[in-house]
Amino acid sequence: MSVDSVEVEETESVTTAAVTTAAVTTAAVTTAALTYYPVAPGVRVNVRSGPGTGYSVVRVLAEGVKVPILCQTPGASVSGPYGTTNIWDNIADGQFVSDAYVRTGSDGYVASRCA
């Protein structure tokens, strides 16, 4: 093996390590920036496949959990412990809960609008 081929192998190894480190750092920053909000106490909240009560229930949140809000979108108006609103919180891929059941501390949007 020539000296040139050893240098190339070392360079590729260092480049791969730098890219991997950058990807891990980006993932950590993205996760750390996510805020979790508590759902209303004493309530088991339906998680729906879309922003409205006409969408199917995909799961039910246990009492006392906190949820991330990835984005928010307008939908069907719902009344709950935190007022009446048409804002729906996207908490995971294809999973929405009415903002009327999530304590965000605001009557408006606290996250970007869903695309």
C-alpha positions in Angstrom: 0.0 0.0 0.0 1.4 3.4 -1.0 1.6 6.4 1.3 -1.0 8.2 -0.9 -3.6 5.5 -0.4 -3.1 5.6 3.4 -3.7 9.4 3.4 -6.9 8.9 1.3 -8.2 6.3 3.7 -7.5 8.5 6.8 -9.2 11.5 5.1 -12.3 9.5 4.3 -12.4 8.2 7.9 -12.1 11.7 9.3 -14.7 13.1 6.9 -17.1 10.3 7.9 -16.6 11.0 11.6 -17.2 14.7 11.1 -20.4 14.1 9.2 -21.6 11.7 11.8 -20.8 14.1 14.6 -22.6 16.9 12.8 -25.7 14.8 12.3 -25.8 13.7 16.0 -25.4 17.3 17.1 -28.2 18.5 14.8 -30.5 15.8 16.1 -29.7 16.7 19.7 -30.4 20.4 19.1 -33.7 19.6 17.4 -34.8 17.4 20.2 -33.7 19.8 22.9 -35.6 22.7 21.2 -38.9 20.8 21.4 -41.2 22.0 24.2 -43.7 19.6 25.9 -47.0 20.9 27.1 -49.3 19.3 29.7 -52.8 18.1 28.8 -55.7 19.1 31.0 -55.6 17.3 34.4 -58.0 14.5 35.0 -58.7 14.1 31.2 -57.9 11.3 28.8 -57.5 13.1 25.5 -58.5 11.5 22.1 -55.7 11.8 19.6 -57.1 12.0 16.1 -55.8 11.4 12.6 -56.6 14.9 11.5 -57.6 18.3 12.9 -61.2 17.7 13.8 -63.6 15.5 15.7 -64.7 13.9 12.4 -61.3 12.2 12.1 -60.7 8.7 13.6 -59.3 8.3 17.0 -55.8 6.8 16.7 -55.0 6.5 20.4 -56.0 8.0 23.8 -53.5 10.0 25.9 -53.3 9.0 29.5 -54.0 11.5 32.3 -51.2 13.8 33.2 -49.0 13.4 30.1 -47.1 16.1 28.3 -47.1 16.4 24.5 -44.8 18.1 22.1 -46.4 20.5 19.6 -44.6 20.0 16.2 -46.9 22.4 14.4 -50.5 23.8 14.7 -53.3 24.0 12.2 -56.9 25.3 12.1 -59.7 22.7 12.2 -63.0 22.0 13.8 -63.9 24.2 16.8 -63.8 22.4 20.1 -64.6 23.5 23.7 -62.5 22.1 26.5 -60.9 22.9 29.8 -58.8 25.7 28.2 -61.6 27.4 26.3 -63.1 27.1 22.8 -60.7 27.0 19.9 -60.3 25.8 16.3 -56.5 25.3 16.8 -55.3 21.7 16.6 -51.8 20.6 17.8 -49.8 18.1 15.7 -48.1 15.9 18.4 -46.7 13.2 16.1 -46.9 12.2 12.4 -50.6 12.1 11.6 -51.7 12.7 15.3 -53.7 15.7 16.4 -55.2 16.9 19.6 -57.4 20.0 20.2 -55.6 22.9 21.7 -58.6 23.2 24.1 -57.1 20.3 26.0 -53.4 21.4 26.0 -52.1 24.0 28.4 -50.0 26.2 26.2 -50.5 29.4 28.2 -51.9 31.1 25.1 -55.2 31.4 23.3 -53.3 31.6 20.0 -50.6 29.8 18.1 -47.5 28.8 20.0 -45.9 26.8 17.2 -45.5 27.2 13.4 -48.4 26.4 11.2 -48.5 22.9 9.7 -47.6 22.8 6.0 
